Amino acid sequence: MTVGSMETAALFDAGKKGRGLRATRELKTGEVVFAEPTFSAVVFDSFFTQVCHSCFRRQANLHRCGQCKFAHYCDRTCQTACWDEHKQECGAIRKLGKAPSENIRLAARVLWRMHKITGVATDSQLISVEQLEDHVADMPQEDLKQLETDVQTFMKYWSYGRKQHSVEFISHIFGIIKCNGFTMSDQRGLQAVGVGLFPNLCLVNHDCWPNCTVILNHGSQTALSSALHSQRRIELRALRKIDENEELTVSYVDFLNLATDRQSKLKKHFYFDCTCEHCTQHISDDLMSAAADSKPSADKVKEVTAFSKECLEKIESARIDGNYEEVLKLCRECLKMQDNVLADTHLYKLRVLSVISEVLSYLHSFSEAAAYARRMVEGYKKLYHPNNAQLGTAIMRAGVTLWHAGQIEEGHGMICKAYGILMITHGPNHAITKDLEAMRTQTEIELKLFKQNQLMYHDMRDAALKKEPKAEESK
């Protein structure tokens, strides 16, 4: 039964999964199913001085709000564009004396927005925010304690004199945010910097091998007038051809986890049991936990797997501390233990390869980084969907590393491959795709020059050999 629709997607009863969205017509690979502006969004606490609170771009030398001293913006234009969203928050922060955590700030922004629109925001919004699922009844005791603490803090933050709400309703809003909040990335799509709420996106159900992907499009903020700025928005894009009436799905978690681990994460954070094909049939689990072709003993595999898990925890700790020499030392030790024991598709080996290639690239040791990046990509290609955005960005990173290492031809090939994937997942107008297009053009030019120089060298060598006197003539 369809109970609401927009041009390409309709709301329907998805049975045990509750509500869902399905395609109202056939959709092509890479097509934008729908775009949706943020209902409300906030920058993470850890990035509040590094990311513009209006456009969510990472920038140097941001301008601070002169009143609350908390919000930061690219410039006056971004600040003006965000004032309608920030003005009540600004007063609340000043009254409290400090900014509360991101969850509190987002809940308040959601409520201020709801008061302003008093119902469904636009004709294209299929349901109002308060109709979204909160799963408060499904929360374990630990989550309920945190919820109670957040509600108490919220009550202090929420300015007096405005419309008051019951504890139950505030709890409902926090539950909605916990279950439906969408992590928002910076302008390059490479780092999570905030969280937002998108009511239509919340209706798209999960599948570990989905037919759609979600990306954040920051739009254009180059106009001098804030009125001409385009809104930050998500885009739901088709990863393959989708038939009319087929359910639209996205993945709530990274596929590179064993089925039981994905199910555990989904149950913990979203309160449902995943019964998708890849979970029920444990597809690719054998590759993600595979032993090397040398066929080591089961005890050896178990020993190295345990060592790898412990080592990865140490690697992450050293990485957070910025101790990159320790990171490299631990990665090399771990890879040495894994050699001839764990396959290159094993999750723990892939995680070590990803870290060591990234850190070596950061330290400009590109030749060594390239060797690890190449192995990482080969493993990813055997596991990820061919149009997966994380696969695309991993291939991009590897291509750039190879390019900087002087391996231009292979680097150019990887950059082209990544560009093909990200054109589907991100589209031609996203900042990361534009960056890739520029790199693709540059590496193509360098490759042509390299081949021309090679040809010139061979011609000069052949000419020189022809001029050398024969052994008989020199006697």
C-alpha positions in Angstrom: 0.0 0.0 0.0 1.5 3.3 -1.0 0.6 6.1 1.5 2.8 8.9 0.2 5.0 9.6 -2.8 7.3 12.0 -4.6 8.5 11.8 -8.2 10.8 8.8 -8.0 10.0 7.2 -4.7 6.9 6.2 -2.7 6.3 5.3 0.9 4.9 1.8 1.5 4.3 -0.8 4.1 7.5 -3.0 4.2 6.0 -5.6 6.5 8.3 -6.6 9.4 10.7 -3.7 8.5 7.9 -1.2 9.0 7.7 1.7 6.5 10.0 1.8 3.5 10.5 3.5 0.2 10.2 1.9 -3.3 10.9 3.1 -6.8 7.9 4.6 -8.7 9.7 3.9 -12.0 12.8 2.2 -13.4 16.0 4.0 -12.2 19.4 4.0 -14.0 22.8 3.4 -12.4 24.1 6.6 -10.9 20.7 8.4 -11.1 19.7 10.7 -8.2 16.6 9.0 -6.7 15.9 12.1 -4.6 17.8 15.0 -3.0 16.8 16.3 0.5 18.0 19.3 2.4 18.9 18.9 6.1 16.0 19.4 8.4 18.5 20.2 11.2 22.3 19.6 11.6 25.1 20.4 14.0 28.9 20.1 13.8 30.5 17.6 16.1 32.0 18.9 19.4 35.5 17.9 18.4 35.3 20.0 15.2 33.5 23.1 16.3 36.5 25.4 15.6 37.6 23.6 12.4 34.3 23.3 10.4 31.9 26.0 9.2 28.6 25.6 11.1 26.7 26.7 8.0 28.2 24.8 5.1 30.1 22.0 7.0 33.3 22.7 5.1 36.7 22.3 6.8 38.4 25.7 6.6 41.4 27.4 8.2 40.9 30.7 10.1 37.2 30.5 10.6 35.3 33.5 11.9 33.7 33.1 15.4 30.2 34.3 16.3 30.7 37.5 18.3 27.8 36.7 20.7 28.0 33.1 21.7 31.7 32.6 20.9 30.9 29.0 19.9 29.7 28.9 16.3 32.3 29.4 13.5 31.8 30.3 9.9 33.8 30.6 6.6 32.9 34.3 6.4 30.1 36.8 6.9 28.1 35.4 4.0 28.0 31.9 5.6 27.1 33.4 9.0 24.2 35.3 7.5 23.0 32.2 5.7 23.0 30.3 9.0 21.5 33.0 11.2 17.9 31.8 11.0 19.1 28.4 12.2 21.6 29.7 14.8 19.8 32.7 16.4 17.8 30.8 19.0 20.8 28.5 19.7 23.0 31.5 20.1 20.8 32.9 22.9 20.5 29.5 24.6 24.3 29.1 24.7 24.8 32.6 26.1 22.1 31.9 28.8 23.6 28.5 29.8 27.2 30.0 29.7 28.6 27.2 27.4 27.6 25.0 24.5 26.2 21.6 25.4 27.1 18.4 23.5 26.1 17.8 19.9 23.1 15.6 20.7 21.6 18.3 22.9 22.3 21.0 20.3 20.7 18.9 17.6 17.6 18.1 19.6 17.1 21.8 20.3 17.6 22.7 16.6 15.1 20.0 15.6 12.5 21.4 18.0 13.1 25.0 17.0 12.6 24.0 13.4 9.4 22.0 14.2 8.0 25.1 16.0 8.7 27.2 13.0 7.1 24.9 10.4 4.4 23.4 12.6 4.1 20.2 10.7 5.3 18.8 7.4 8.0 21.1 6.0 7.4 20.8 2.3 5.2 19.0 -0.1 8.2 16.6 -0.8 8.6 15.6 2.9 6.7 12.4 3.2 6.2 12.5 7.0 6.8 14.9 9.8 9.8 14.4 12.1 7.7 13.5 15.1 6.3 10.5 13.2 9.7 8.9 12.9 10.5 5.8 15.0 12.4 6.4 18.3 12.8 2.8 19.5 12.9 4.1 23.1 11.0 1.0 24.2 13.7 -1.2 22.7 16.6 0.6 24.4 18.7 -1.4 27.0 19.1 0.1 30.5 22.5 1.6 29.7 21.0 3.6 26.8 18.0 4.6 28.8 20.3 6.1 31.5 22.1 8.1 28.9 18.8 9.3 27.5 17.7 10.4 30.9 20.9 12.4 31.4 20.6 14.0 28.0 16.9 15.0 28.7 17.9 16.6 32.0 20.8 18.6 30.3 18.4 19.6 27.5 15.9 21.0 30.0 18.6 23.3 31.4 19.6 24.4 27.9 16.1 24.9 26.5 15.3 28.6 27.1 12.5 29.6 29.5 9.5 31.4 28.0 9.3 29.2 24.9 6.9 26.4 24.4 7.6 23.7 27.0 7.5 20.0 26.3 7.1 16.9 28.4 10.0 14.6 29.3 8.3 11.9 27.2 8.3 14.1 24.1 11.9 15.2 24.5 12.9 11.5 25.0 11.0 10.8 21.8 13.1 13.4 19.9 16.4 12.0 21.4 15.3 8.5 20.3 14.7 9.7 16.8 18.1 11.3 16.6 19.9 8.2 18.0 18.2 5.9 15.5 18.0 8.2 12.5 20.8 10.7 12.7 23.0 10.8 9.6 26.7 11.4 9.9 27.8 14.3 7.7 31.2 14.5 6.1 33.4 17.4 5.1 33.4 18.8 1.6 35.8 16.1 0.3 33.6 13.4 1.8 36.6 11.9 3.6 35.9 12.7 7.3 32.8 12.7 9.5 32.4 16.2 11.0 28.8 16.4 12.1 25.3 14.9 12.3 22.0 15.8 10.7 18.4 14.7 10.4 16.8 14.0 7.0 13.1 12.7 7.4 12.8 11.2 3.9 16.1 9.4 4.1 15.0 7.9 7.5 12.4 6.0 5.6 14.9 4.1 3.5 15.6 0.6 5.0 18.9 -1.1 5.5 20.5 -3.9 3.4 24.1 -4.9 3.7 24.3 -5.1 -0.1 22.1 -2.2 -1.0 20.9 -0.8 -4.3 21.4 2.8 -3.3 24.0 5.0 -1.6 23.8 8.3 0.2 26.2 11.2 -0.2 26.3 14.7 1.3 26.4 17.4 -1.3 27.5 20.7 0.2 26.1 22.7 -2.7 27.6 26.0 -3.7 28.5 28.7 -1.2 30.6 30.9 -3.6 27.9 33.6 -4.1 28.4 36.9 -2.3 24.8 36.9 -1.3 23.7 34.3 1.3 20.3 34.2 -0.4 22.0 32.6 -3.4 23.7 29.9 -1.4 22.4 26.4 -2.2 21.4 24.3 0.8 23.5 21.4 2.1 21.6 18.2 1.2 21.9 14.5 0.8 21.5 12.7 -2.5 20.2 9.2 -2.7 21.8 7.6 -5.8 21.2 4.3 -7.5 24.1 1.9 -7.4 22.6 -0.3 -10.2 19.5 -0.4 -12.3 16.5 -0.5 -10.0 13.2 -1.9 -11.3 9.9 -0.1 -10.8 8.3 -0.9 -7.4 11.6 -2.4 -6.1 12.4 -1.3 -2.5 15.1 1.3 -2.1 17.8 0.3 0.4 21.0 1.7 1.8 23.6 0.2 4.1 23.7 1.6 7.7 27.1 0.0 8.4 30.3 -0.8 6.6 30.1 -4.1 4.7 33.6 -5.0 5.7 32.6 -6.9 8.8 31.6 -10.5 9.4 27.8 -11.0 9.2 27.4 -11.6 12.9 29.4 -8.4 13.7 27.2 -6.3 11.3 24.1 -7.8 12.8 25.4 -7.0 16.3 26.2 -3.3 15.4 22.8 -2.9 13.7 21.0 -4.4 16.8 23.0 -2.1 19.2 22.6 1.1 17.3 19.3 0.7 15.3 17.5 -2.0 17.3 16.6 -4.4 14.6 17.8 -7.9 13.5 19.2 -7.8 9.9 17.9 -10.7 7.8 19.3 -9.6 4.5 20.7 -12.2 2.1 24.3 -11.4 2.9 23.8 -11.8 6.6 21.6 -14.9 6.5 23.9 -16.7 4.0 27.1 -15.2 5.5 28.2 -14.2 2.0 31.9 -13.3 1.9 32.5 -14.3 5.5 34.8 -17.0 4.3 37.0 -14.4 2.4 37.0 -12.0 5.4 38.3 -14.7 7.7 40.4 -16.7 5.2 43.8 -18.3 5.8 46.6 -17.9 3.4 47.1 -20.2 0.5 50.0 -21.9 2.4 47.3 -23.6 4.5 48.6 -22.9 8.0 47.2 -24.9 10.9 43.9 -23.8 12.5 45.8 -23.1 15.8 48.2 -20.8 14.0 45.4 -18.9 12.3 43.7 -18.5 15.7 46.9 -17.3 17.3 47.6 -14.7 14.6 44.0 -13.6 14.5 44.1 -12.9 18.2 47.5 -11.1 17.9 46.1 -9.0 15.1 43.1 -7.9 17.0 45.2 -6.8 20.0 47.7 -5.1 17.7 45.0 -3.1 15.9 43.9 -1.7 19.2 47.4 -0.6 19.9 47.7 0.8 16.4 44.6 2.9 16.8 45.7 4.2 20.2 49.1 5.3 18.8 47.4 6.8 15.8 45.1 8.9 18.0 48.2 10.1 19.9 49.9 11.1 16.6 52.7 8.7 17.3 53.2 7.7 13.7 56.6 5.9 14.2 54.9 3.6 16.7 52.0 3.1 14.3 54.5 2.0 11.5 56.4 -0.3 13.9 53.2 -2.0 15.1 51.9 -2.4 11.5 55.1 -3.9 10.3 55.2 -6.4 13.2 51.6 -7.3 12.6 52.0 -7.8 8.8 55.1 -10.0 9.5 53.0 -12.2 11.8 50.2 -12.3 9.3 52.4 -13.2 6.4 51.6 -16.8 5.1 49.0 -17.2 7.7 46.1 -14.8 6.9 44.9 -14.1 3.3 45.0 -10.6 1.8 41.2 -10.6 2.0 41.2 -11.1 5.8 39.6 -8.2 7.6 42.5 -7.7 10.1 45.1 -7.7 7.3 43.1 -5.2 5.2 42.8 -2.9 8.2 46.6 -3.0 8.8 47.3 -2.4 5.1 44.9 0.6 5.1 46.6 2.2 8.1 50.2 1.6 7.0 49.6 2.9 3.5 47.8 6.0 4.7 50.5 6.8 7.3 53.3 6.2 4.9 51.7 8.5 2.4 51.2 11.2 5.1 55.0 10.9 5.8 55.7 11.1 2.0 57.2 7.6 1.9 55.2 7.0 -1.3 57.1 4.1 -2.8 56.6 1.9 0.3 53.0 3.1 0.7 52.2 2.2 -2.9 53.1 -1.4 -2.4 50.7 -1.7 0.6 48.0 0.3 -1.1 48.0 -2.0 -4.1 47.5 -5.0 -1.9 44.7 -3.3 0.0 42.8 -2.4 -3.2 43.1 -6.0 -4.5 41.6 -7.3 -1.3 38.8 -4.6 -1.3 37.9 -5.4 -4.9 37.1 -9.0 -3.9 34.8 -8.0 -1.1 33.0 -4.7 -1.9 30.2 -4.1 -4.3 31.9 -2.8 -7.5 30.1 0.6 -7.2 30.7 1.0 -3.5 31.8 4.5 -2.5 34.4 3.3 0.1 35.9 1.1 -2.6 36.1 4.1 -4.9 37.8 6.3 -2.3 40.2 3.5 -1.4 41.2 3.1 -5.1 41.5 6.9 -5.4 43.9 7.0 -2.4 46.0 4.2 -3.9 46.1 5.8 -7.3 47.3 9.1 -5.8 49.9 7.3 -3.8 51.2 5.4 -6.9 51.2 8.7 -8.8 53.4 10.4 -6.1 55.6 7.3 -6.1 56.4 7.9 -9.8 54.4 4.9 -11.0 52.4 7.2 -13.3 50.8 4.6 -15.6 49.4 2.4 -12.8 48.4 5.4 -10.7 46.5 7.0 -13.7 44.7 3.7 -14.2 43.6 3.6 -10.6 42.5 7.2 -10.7 40.4 6.5 -13.8 38.8 3.5 -12.1 38.0 5.5 -9.0 36.6 8.3 -11.1 34.2 5.8 -12.8 32.9 4.6 -9.4 32.6 8.0 -7.8 30.7 9.4 -10.8 28.0 6.8 -9.8 28.2 7.3 -6.1 28.8 11.0 -5.9 28.0 12.5 -9.3 29.9 14.9 -11.5 29.4 18.0 -9.3 30.7 16.7 -6.0 34.0 18.2 -4.8 35.8 14.8 -4.6 34.7 14.0 -8.2 36.0 17.3 -9.4 39.3 16.7 -7.6 39.5 13.4 -9.3 38.8 14.8 -12.7 41.6 17.3 -12.2 44.0 14.5 -11.1 42.9 12.3 -14.0 43.7 15.1 -16.5 47.0 15.8 -14.8 48.2 12.2 -14.7 47.1 11.8 -18.4 49.3 14.7 -19.4 52.2 13.4 -17.4 51.7 9.9 -18.8 51.8 11.2 -22.4 55.0 13.2 -21.6 56.6 10.2 -20.0 55.8 8.0 -23.0 57.0 10.7 -25.4 60.3 10.9 -23.4 60.6 7.1 -23.4 60.1 7.1 -27.2 62.6 9.9 -27.7 65.1 8.0 -25.6 64.7 4.8 -27.6 65.0 6.7 -30.9 68.2 8.4 -29.7 69.6 5.1 -28.4 68.9 3.4 -31.7 70.4 6.2 -33.7 73.6 6.1 -31.5 73.8 2.3 -32.0 73.6 2.7 -35.8 76.5 5.2 -35.7 78.8 2.9 -33.7 81.5 1.3 -36.0 81.4 -2.5 -36.5 84.1 -4.5 -34.8 85.7 -5.4 -38.1 85.9 -1.8 -39.3 87.6 -0.7 -36.1 90.5 -3.0 -36.5 
